[in-house]
Amino acid sequence: MTIPLAKPDINDDDRAAVQSVLDDADGRLALGPRLSAFEAALAVASDRTHAVAVNSGTSALHLIIRSLGIGPADEVITTPYSFIASTNCILMEGATPVFVDIDPVTLCIDPERVAAAVTPRTKAILGVDVFGHPADWPALTSIADEHGLALIEDSAEALGSRLGGRACGSFGRAGIFGFYPNKQITTGEGGAVVTDDEALAASCRSMADQGRGDGGWLNHVRLGYNYRLDEMSAALGVSQVGRLDALVAARRRVAEAYLDALSGCERIVCPSVADDVDMSWFVFVIRLADACSREDRDRVLRALRADGIGCRDYFQPIHLQPFIQEALGTRRGDYPITEAVGDRSIALPFFPQMTADQVAAVVESLLCALQTLGDRCEV
Ligand SMILES: Cc1ncc(COP(=O)(O)O)c(C=O)c1O
């Protein structure tokens, strides 16, 4: 691809940080000072008292579900418009994901539908900050408090976003971030749990490290996993999180360039940001008009790719994934807003170093492809 869909922003400080781990005389490549430093910086960035850095956002979600004791008898209300991991973490513990449809503007889980889906078996609500835009955490908190449910924040895509001045990841009982290379900051692979709950943080930390207790290296007090983040990755994380404000600002600049160029276009819906949100943009996802079909969207994807432009049909609804349909009996028609959005969405190239010329090239190719769809495709 001439213009990739995503690209990490790695500078000389990042490179030096990783190299310094390898150069250290003590050869400490795991469970060392960089991990602690990364966790301390993440706690500050997310307005939390504890952060547990691990090897992926998926691991972080799994640790929270297990630490909360969610199991086969339990239901967790969640969104079908997300990356698969926010549902898989529930299935991993044998619990039942209960999907509810999304708000058509924020694309995050709709609190009214959440309230209506609570049953005696509901144990938790797992919301997602879709594409970096915060879910309606105040409304979700009220529902969770009213029914005595745990609120879990999947903020994998939202490090640096704020709602009413409060950091994403700071609202529920615990939240997570992801640090895959397309995220606002990266550690290669990586993720973190953030929480103010000391016992939950301790449980996550122990399970991420083979279920170790305080009794030493070969003392295991619970079922554990190896979800640890190594020192090279943590060092990269320390360097990257130190640049979080600059990285978020660079992404905002690209998003604004897209919005300037595309807001007047009648054939697409551009992403919108609520007034009380400080947005840390994860991706830039546009949507074709409701009159367009999935085939129209796929035709636009093909045209962009033919011009060397990286793009994706992002997200594909979780309830339509083959193994979820098999496991839960979900089918097309179950969540119409999610399907309408999922069928028409296109993630455009988006990364902090993207130049004005690259944005212009994407916009030109997109407008050209939209022309071929005809007038019925107007919003
Ligand atoms: C919403 C959401 N949740 C969870 C994850 C899982 O993170 P990871 O890929 O680090 O396991 C992702 C990753 O992209 C995500 O977008």
The ligand as an SDF file (V2000), in Angstrom:
LIG
                    3D

 16 16  0  0  0  0  0  0  0  0999 V2000
  -12.1380   -2.4680   21.6720 C   0  0  0  0  0  0  0  0  0  0  0  0
  -10.9740   -3.4010   21.8120 C   0  0  0  0  0  0  0  0  0  0  0  0
  -10.9470   -4.2470   22.8540 N   0  0  0  0  0  0  0  0  0  0  0  0
   -9.9250   -5.0980   23.0360 C   0  0  0  0  0  0  0  0  0  0  0  0
   -8.8740   -5.1540   22.1630 C   0  0  0  0  0  0  0  0  0  0  0  0
   -7.8080   -6.1870   22.3700 C   0  0  0  0  0  0  0  0  0  0  0  0
   -6.5210   -5.6830   22.4890 O   0  0  0  0  0  0  0  0  0  0  0  0
   -5.2680   -6.6020   22.0420 P   0  0  0  0  0  0  0  0  0  0  0  0
   -5.2710   -6.6790   20.5660 O   0  0  0  0  0  0  0  0  0  0  0  0
   -4.0930   -5.8320   22.6120 O   0  0  0  0  0  0  0  0  0  0  0  0
   -5.4290   -7.9090   22.7020 O   0  0  0  0  0  0  0  0  0  0  0  0
   -8.8440   -4.2880   21.0660 C   0  0  0  0  0  0  0  0  0  0  0  0
   -7.7200   -4.3310   20.1060 C   0  0  0  0  0  0  0  0  0  0  0  0
   -7.6670   -3.7300   19.1000 O   0  0  0  0  0  0  0  0  0  0  0  0
   -9.9290   -3.3960   20.8760 C   0  0  0  0  0  0  0  0  0  0  0  0
   -9.9760   -2.5820   19.8250 O   0  0  0  0  0  0  0  0  0  0  0  0
  1  2  1  0
  2  3  1  0
  2 15  2  0
  3  4  2  0
  4  5  1  0
  5  6  1  0
  5 12  2  0
  6  7  1  0
  7  8  1  0
  8  9  2  0
  8 10  1  0
  8 11  1  0
 12 13  1  0
 12 15  1  0
 13 14  2  0
 15 16  1  0
M  END
$$$$
